[in-house]
Amino acid sequence: MNDTCLAILAGRGTNEFLDEWSARFARKWMMRIAFSDHLASMRNHAFKWFRDECTEEWLIMVDDDMVPLPETEALLEAKGDIVGARAAARSGHESHQHSLSMGCVKVHRRVVEGLSPPWFQFGYTADGADVASCECLYFWQRAVDAGFTIVKSGVIGHRFPVTVVPGDSGPTFLLDHELRDRRRSTAVSP
């Protein structure tokens, strides 16, 4: 993997599976970007680093809550300007089924240099109060409009915080957002 730079969007904790998988990449071309609430800016930072500081042809950008599987290897071999691995959303269904998840993606230099920054940004409702579209969709649409070849290849696991609650008919598994919703719906008013 000497023709590839690797950017890991990090900060949610350690991931031994990702660490093991990423060991094949040349260390001089690997960057861990500290996680923040501004995912679009993290992705823009990775693209800027790749454009300005790396000389390689490919960037692999992966979030640190992704878990590489044997099936993830297909992403490394697939042809296309942009290759994304299929990943699960919190619902358990495929994330961005009709576009592309940026959780684990391989991007050719011509894409990064061919699209002007910002490469990623969220779309908001007219009043700015809610997110209408994610940074993945913004990037995907710009790449499609510019005529780049986009391919889905391979799958990657996606870790989610989960709380296990014992029950009479077996355990219940609650993702953090489900736990928050459950707590809100049963909150006692003062």
MITOR-368309 format. One line per 5 residues: number of its first residue (from 1); their letters; for each residue x, y, z of N, C-alpha, C. Coordinates in nm, 2 decimals, padded with zeros to 4 digits. Example, Ala and Ser with C-alpha at 12.3 -4.5 7.8 and 13.67 -1.06 7.14 Angstrom:
2
1> AS> 01.32:-00.57:00.78:01.23:-00.45:00.78:01.32:-00.33:00.78  01.28:-00.22:00.71:01.37:-00.11:00.71:01.29:00.00:00.79
***
This chain:
190
1> MNDTC> 00.08:-00.12:00.00:00.00:00.00:00.00:00.09:00.13:00.00  00.20:00.12:-00.07:00.29:00.23:-00.08:00.24:00.35:-00.16  00.13:00.33:-00.24:00.08:00.44:-00.32:-00.04:00.51:-00.26  -00.05:00.48:-00.13:-00.18:00.53:-00.06:-00.14:00.60:00.07  -00.21:00.71:00.09:-00.21:00.78:00.22:-00.33:00.74:00.30
6> LAILA> -00.32:00.73:00.43:-00.43:00.69:00.51:-00.46:00.80:00.62  -00.59:00.84:00.62:-00.63:00.93:00.73:-00.74:00.87:00.81  -00.71:00.86:00.94:-00.81:00.80:01.03:-00.87:00.92:01.11  -01.00:00.93:01.11:-01.07:01.03:01.19:-01.09:00.97:01.32  -01.01:01.02:01.42:-01.00:00.95:01.55:-01.05:01.03:01.66
11> GRGTN> -01.07:00.97:01.78:-01.11:01.03:01.90:-01.22:00.97:01.97  -01.28:00.87:01.92:-01.39:00.80:01.99:-01.35:00.68:02.07  -01.22:00.66:02.08:-01.16:00.55:02.15:-01.08:00.47:02.07  -01.02:00.36:02.13:-00.93:00.28:02.05:-01.01:00.17:01.98  -00.95:00.12:01.87:-01.01:00.02:01.79:-00.90:-00.07:01.74
16> EFLDE> -00.87:-00.18:01.81:-00.76:-00.27:01.78:-00.78:-00.33:01.64  -00.90:-00.35:01.59:-00.92:-00.40:01.46:-00.87:-00.31:01.35  -00.91:-00.18:01.36:-00.86:-00.08:01.27:-00.71:-00.06:01.28  -00.66:-00.06:01.40:-00.51:-00.05:01.42:-00.44:-00.16:01.34  -00.49:-00.28:01.36:-00.42:-00.39:01.29:-00.43:-00.38:01.14
21> WSARF> -00.55:-00.34:01.09:-00.57:-00.33:00.94:-00.49:-00.22:00.89  -00.47:-00.11:00.96:-00.40:00.01:00.91:-00.25:-00.01:00.91  -00.20:-00.11:00.98:-00.05:-00.13:00.99:00.02:-00.15:00.86  -00.06:-00.19:00.75:00.00:-00.22:00.62:00.04:-00.09:00.55  -00.01:00.02:00.59:00.01:00.15:00.52:00.14:00.21:00.57
26> ARKWM> 00.21:00.28:00.48:00.34:00.34:00.52:00.31:00.45:00.63  00.38:00.44:00.74:00.36:00.53:00.85:00.38:00.67:00.82  00.47:00.70:00.73:00.50:00.84:00.69:00.38:00.91:00.63  00.29:00.83:00.57:00.17:00.88:00.50:00.04:00.85:00.58  00.05:00.84:00.71:-00.07:00.82:00.79:-00.09:00.93:00.89
31> MRIAF> -00.22:00.97:00.90:-00.25:01.08:00.99:-00.38:01.05:01.06  -00.37:01.08:01.19:-00.49:01.06:01.28:-00.54:01.20:01.30  -00.67:01.23:01.27:-00.73:01.36:01.29:-00.82:01.35:01.41  -00.79:01.44:01.50:-00.87:01.44:01.63:-01.02:01.46:01.60  -01.10:01.38:01.66:-01.24:01.39:01.64:-01.30:01.51:01.71
36> SDHLA> -01.39:01.57:01.64:-01.47:01.68:01.70:-01.61:01.66:01.65  -01.70:01.75:01.70:-01.84:01.75:01.66:-01.86:01.80:01.51  -01.75:01.85:01.45:-01.76:01.90:01.32:-01.70:01.80:01.22  -01.78:01.70:01.19:-01.73:01.59:01.10:-01.69:01.64:00.97  -01.77:01.74:00.91:-01.74:01.79:00.78:-01.60:01.86:00.78
41> SMRNH> -01.57:01.93:00.89:-01.44:02.00:00.89:-01.32:01.89:00.91  -01.35:01.79:00.98:-01.25:01.68:00.99:-01.22:01.62:00.85  -01.32:01.59:00.78:-01.30:01.53:00.64:-01.23:01.63:00.55  -01.27:01.76:00.56:-01.20:01.87:00.48:-01.06:01.87:00.52  -01.03:01.86:00.65:-00.89:01.86:00.69:-00.81:01.75:00.63
46> AFKWF> -00.87:01.63:00.63:-00.80:01.51:00.57:-00.77:01.53:00.42  -00.87:01.59:00.35:-00.85:01.61:00.21:-00.74:01.72:00.18  -00.74:01.82:00.27:-00.64:01.93:00.25:-00.50:01.87:00.28  -00.49:01.79:00.39:-00.36:01.73:00.42:-00.31:01.64:00.30  -00.40:01.56:00.25:-00.37:01.48:00.13:-00.32:01.56:00.01
51> RDECT> -00.40:01.66:-00.02:-00.37:01.75:-00.13:-00.24:01.82:-00.11  -00.21:01.88:00.01:-00.10:01.96:00.03:00.03:01.89:00.07  00.02:01.78:00.14:00.13:01.72:00.20:00.17:01.58:00.15  00.08:01.51:00.09:00.11:01.38:00.04:00.14:01.38:-00.11  00.22:01.29:-00.15:00.25:01.28:-00.30:00.19:01.16:-00.36
56> EEWLI> 00.12:01.07:-00.28:00.07:00.95:-00.33:-00.06:00.97:-00.42  -00.10:00.87:-00.49:-00.22:00.88:-00.58:-00.35:00.86:-00.51  -00.35:00.79:-00.40:-00.48:00.75:-00.33:-00.48:00.79:-00.18  -00.60:00.83:-00.14:-00.63:00.85:00.00:-00.73:00.75:00.05  -00.70:00.69:00.16:-00.81:00.61:00.22:-00.84:00.68:00.35
61> MVDDD> -00.97:00.72:00.36:-01.01:00.79:00.48:-01.11:00.70:00.55  -01.09:00.68:00.68:-01.17:00.58:00.76:-01.20:00.64:00.89  -01.32:00.63:00.94:-01.36:00.67:01.07:-01.32:00.57:01.17  -01.28:00.61:01.29:-01.22:00.51:01.39:-01.33:00.43:01.46  -01.46:00.44:01.42:-01.56:00.35:01.47:-01.60:00.25:01.37
66> MVPLP> -01.51:00.24:01.26:-01.53:00.14:01.16:-01.44:00.02:01.19  -01.49:-00.10:01.16:-01.42:-00.22:01.19:-01.39:-00.30:01.06  -01.27:-00.30:01.01:-01.24:-00.37:00.89:-01.26:-00.52:00.91  -01.32:-00.58:00.80:-01.35:-00.72:00.79:-01.28:-00.78:00.67  -01.27:-00.91:00.66:-01.21:-00.97:00.54:-01.27:-00.91:00.41
71> ETEAL> -01.40:-00.88:00.42:-01.48:-00.83:00.30:-01.43:-00.69:00.27  -01.37:-00.62:00.36:-01.32:-00.48:00.34:-01.21:-00.48:00.23  -01.14:-00.59:00.22:-01.03:-00.59:00.13:-01.07:-00.56:-00.02  -01.19:-00.59:-00.05:-01.24:-00.56:-00.19:-01.23:-00.41:-00.22  -01.24:-00.32:-00.12:-01.23:-00.18:-00.14:-01.09:-00.14:-00.19
76> LEAKG> -00.99:-00.21:-00.14:-00.85:-00.18:-00.18:-00.82:-00.21:-00.33  -00.89:-00.32:-00.38:-00.86:-00.36:-00.52:-00.96:-00.30:-00.62  -01.07:-00.25:-00.58:-01.17:-00.20:-00.67:-01.12:-00.08:-00.75  -01.17:-00.07:-00.87:-01.14:00.04:-00.96:-01.25:00.15:-00.96  -01.21:00.27:-00.97:-01.30:00.38:-00.96:-01.23:00.50:-00.91
81> DIVGA> -01.28:00.62:-00.94:-01.22:00.74:-00.88:-01.25:00.75:-00.73  -01.36:00.70:-00.69:-01.40:00.70:-00.55:-01.46:00.56:-00.52  -01.41:00.49:-00.42:-01.46:00.36:-00.39:-01.50:00.37:-00.24  -01.62:00.33:-00.21:-01.67:00.33:-00.07:-01.71:00.19:-00.03  -01.68:00.15:00.09:-01.73:00.03:00.15:-01.87:00.05:00.20
86> RAAAR> -01.95:-00.05:00.19:-02.09:-00.05:00.25:-02.08:-00.05:00.40  -02.15:00.03:00.47:-02.15:00.03:00.61:-02.29:00.04:00.66  -02.31:00.00:00.79:-02.44:00.00:00.85:-02.47:00.13:00.92  -02.59:00.18:00.91:-02.64:00.30:00.99:-02.68:00.24:01.13  -02.72:00.33:01.22:-02.77:00.29:01.35:-02.89:00.20:01.34
91> SGHES> -02.96:00.21:01.23:-03.08:00.13:01.22:-03.05:-00.01:01.19  -02.92:-00.04:01.15:-02.88:-00.17:01.11:-02.89:-00.19:00.96  -02.95:-00.10:00.89:-02.96:-00.10:00.74:-02.84:-00.03:00.68  -02.82:-00.05:00.55:-02.71:00.01:00.49:-02.71:00.16:00.49  -02.61:00.22:00.53:-02.60:00.37:00.54:-02.58:00.42:00.40
96> HQHSL> -02.66:00.52:00.36:-02.64:00.59:00.23:-02.66:00.49:00.12  -02.77:00.41:00.12:-02.79:00.30:00.03:-02.79:00.35:-00.12  -02.84:00.48:-00.14:-02.84:00.53:-00.28:-02.73:00.62:-00.31  -02.64:00.65:-00.22:-02.53:00.73:-00.25:-02.40:00.67:-00.20  -02.33:00.73:-00.10:-02.20:00.67:-00.06:-02.18:00.71:00.08
101> SMGCV> -02.14:00.62:00.17:-02.10:00.65:00.31:-01.95:00.69:00.30  -01.91:00.78:00.38:-01.77:00.82:00.39:-01.70:00.76:00.50  -01.77:00.66:00.57:-01.71:00.59:00.68:-01.58:00.52:00.65  -01.57:00.47:00.53:-01.44:00.40:00.48:-01.45:00.42:00.33  -01.36:00.50:00.28:-01.36:00.54:00.14:-01.22:00.55:00.08
106> KVHRR> -01.20:00.52:-00.04:-01.07:00.53:-00.12:-01.10:00.63:-00.22  -01.02:00.74:-00.23:-01.04:00.85:-00.32:-00.91:00.88:-00.40  -00.92:00.89:-00.53:-00.80:00.92:-00.61:-00.77:01.07:-00.60  -00.64:01.10:-00.62:-00.59:01.24:-00.61:-00.67:01.33:-00.71  -00.70:01.28:-00.83:-00.77:01.37:-00.93:-00.91:01.42:-00.87
111> VVEGL> -00.97:01.35:-00.78:-01.10:01.39:-00.72:-01.07:01.51:-00.63  -00.97:01.49:-00.54:-00.94:01.59:-00.44:-00.89:01.72:-00.51  -00.81:01.71:-00.61:-00.77:01.82:-00.68:-00.87:01.88:-00.78  -00.96:01.80:-00.82:-01.06:01.84:-00.92:-01.18:01.91:-00.86  -01.21:01.89:-00.74:-01.32:01.95:-00.67:-01.26:02.06:-00.58
116> SPPWF> -01.33:02.18:-00.58:-01.28:02.29:-00.49:-01.33:02.27:-00.35  -01.25:02.31:-00.25:-01.30:02.31:-00.11:-01.42:02.41:-00.09  -01.50:02.39:00.00:-01.50:02.27:00.09:-01.55:02.15:00.02  -01.49:02.04:00.04:-01.53:01.91:-00.02:-01.65:01.86:00.06  -01.66:01.89:00.18:-01.77:01.84:00.27:-01.84:01.95:00.34
121> QFGYT> -01.97:01.95:00.35:-02.05:02.03:00.43:-02.19:01.98:00.45  -02.24:02.01:00.57:-02.38:01.97:00.59:-02.48:02.06:00.53  -02.59:02.01:00.49:-02.70:02.09:00.44:-02.80:02.12:00.55  -02.86:02.23:00.56:-02.95:02.26:00.67:-03.09:02.30:00.62  -03.19:02.29:00.70:-03.32:02.34:00.67:-03.31:02.49:00.65
126> ADGAD> -03.42:02.55:00.59:-03.42:02.69:00.56:-03.40:02.77:00.68  -03.45:02.73:00.80:-03.43:02.81:00.92:-03.30:02.78:00.99  -03.22:02.68:00.94:-03.09:02.65:01.00:-03.10:02.58:01.13  -03.21:02.53:01.16:-03.23:02.47:01.29:-03.20:02.32:01.29  -03.21:02.26:01.17:-03.19:02.11:01.16:-03.11:02.08:01.04
131> VASCE> -03.04:01.96:01.05:-02.96:01.91:00.94:-03.05:01.85:00.84  -03.04:01.89:00.72:-03.13:01.83:00.61:-03.05:01.73:00.53  -02.92:01.74:00.52:-02.84:01.64:00.45:-02.70:01.64:00.51  -02.64:01.52:00.51:-02.51:01.50:00.57:-02.40:01.54:00.48  -02.28:01.54:00.53:-02.16:01.58:00.45:-02.13:01.48:00.34
136> CLYFW> -02.17:01.35:00.37:-02.14:01.24:00.27:-02.22:01.27:00.14  -02.35:01.31:00.16:-02.43:01.34:00.04:-02.38:01.46:-00.04  -02.34:01.56:00.03:-02.29:01.68:-00.03:-02.17:01.64:-00.12  -02.07:01.57:-00.07:-01.95:01.53:-00.14:-02.00:01.44:-00.26  -02.08:01.34:-00.23:-02.12:01.25:-00.34:-02.19:01.32:-00.45
141> QRAVD> -02.28:01.42:-00.43:-02.35:01.49:-00.53:-02.25:01.57:-00.62  -02.15:01.63:-00.55:-02.05:01.71:-00.62:-01.97:01.62:-00.71  -01.93:01.51:-00.66:-01.85:01.41:-00.74:-01.93:01.36:-00.86  -02.05:01.33:-00.84:-02.14:01.28:-00.95:-02.15:01.39:-01.06  -02.18:01.51:-01.01:-02.20:01.62:-01.10:-02.07:01.65:-01.18
146> AGFTI> -01.95:01.62:-01.12:-01.82:01.65:-01.19:-01.78:01.53:-01.28  -01.86:01.42:-01.28:-01.84:01.31:-01.37:-01.74:01.20:-01.32  -01.71:01.20:-01.19:-01.62:01.10:-01.13:-01.69:00.97:-01.12  -01.61:00.86:-01.14:-01.66:00.73:-01.13:-01.67:00.69:-00.98  -01.79:00.65:-00.93:-01.81:00.61:-00.79:-01.85:00.47:-00.79
151> VKSGV> -01.79:00.39:-00.70:-01.81:00.25:-00.69:-01.83:00.21:-00.54  -01.92:00.12:-00.51:-01.93:00.06:-00.38:-01.86:-00.08:-00.39  -01.77:-00.11:-00.30:-01.71:-00.24:-00.30:-01.67:-00.27:-00.16  -01.70:-00.39:-00.12:-01.67:-00.44:00.01:-01.76:-00.39:00.11  -01.75:-00.44:00.23:-01.83:-00.39:00.35:-01.73:-00.37:00.46
156> IGHRF> -01.77:-00.29:00.56:-01.70:-00.26:00.68:-01.79:-00.26:00.80  -01.75:-00.31:00.91:-01.83:-00.30:01.03:-01.84:-00.16:01.08  -01.94:-00.13:01.16:-01.96:00.00:01.22:-02.00:-00.02:01.37  -01.91:00.03:01.45:-01.94:00.02:01.60:-02.03:00.13:01.65  -02.12:00.09:01.74:-02.21:00.18:01.80:-02.21:00.16:01.95
161> PVTVV> -02.22:00.26:02.03:-02.23:00.24:02.17:-02.37:00.18:02.20  -02.37:00.08:02.28:-02.49:00.00:02.31:-02.50:-00.03:02.46  -02.62:-00.02:02.51:-02.65:-00.06:02.65:-02.73:-00.18:02.65  -02.70:-00.28:02.73:-02.77:-00.41:02.74:-02.85:-00.40:02.86  -02.98:-00.43:02.85:-03.08:-00.43:02.96:-03.14:-00.57:02.97
166> PGDSG> -03.13:-00.63:03.09:-03.18:-00.76:03.11:-03.34:-00.75:03.11  -03.40:-00.86:03.06:-03.54:-00.87:03.06:-03.59:-01.01:03.07  -03.72:-01.02:03.10:-03.78:-01.16:03.12:-03.77:-01.24:03.00  -03.78:-01.18:02.88:-03.77:-01.26:02.76:-03.64:-01.25:02.69  -03.54:-01.21:02.76:-03.40:-01.20:02.70:-03.36:-01.05:02.71
171> PTFLL> -03.23:-01.03:02.67:-03.18:-00.89:02.68:-03.24:-00.80:02.57  -03.24:-00.67:02.60:-03.27:-00.57:02.51:-03.14:-00.49:02.48  -03.11:-00.47:02.36:-02.99:-00.39:02.32:-03.04:-00.25:02.28  -02.99:-00.15:02.34:-03.03:-00.01:02.31:-02.91:00.07:02.27  -02.92:00.12:02.15:-02.81:00.22:02.11:-02.83:00.35:02.19
176> DHELR> -02.72:00.42:02.20:-02.73:00.54:02.28:-02.85:00.64:02.25  -02.88:00.66:02.12:-02.99:00.75:02.09:-03.12:00.68:02.13  -03.13:00.55:02.13:-03.26:00.49:02.18:-03.27:00.50:02.33  -03.16:00.49:02.40:-03.16:00.50:02.54:-03.20:00.64:02.58  -03.15:00.74:02.51:-03.18:00.88:02.54:-03.33:00.90:02.52
181> DRRRS> -03.38:00.85:02.41:-03.53:00.86:02.38:-03.61:00.79:02.48  -03.57:00.67:02.53:-03.64:00.60:02.63:-03.64:00.68:02.76  -03.53:00.73:02.80:-03.52:00.81:02.92:-03.61:00.94:02.91  -03.61:01.00:02.80:-03.69:01.12:02.78:-03.84:01.09:02.79  -03.88:00.97:02.74:-04.02:00.94:02.73:-04.07:00.89:02.87
186> TAVSP> -03.98:00.86:02.96:-04.02:00.81:03.09:-03.98:00.91:03.20  -03.93:01.03:03.16:-03.88:01.12:03.26:-03.99:01.17:03.35  -03.96:01.18:03.48:-04.05:01.23:03.58:-04.04:01.38:03.59  -04.15:01.45:03.58:-04.14:01.60:03.60:-04.13:01.64:03.74  -04.06:01.74:03.77:-04.04:01.79:03.91:-04.17:01.84:03.97
***
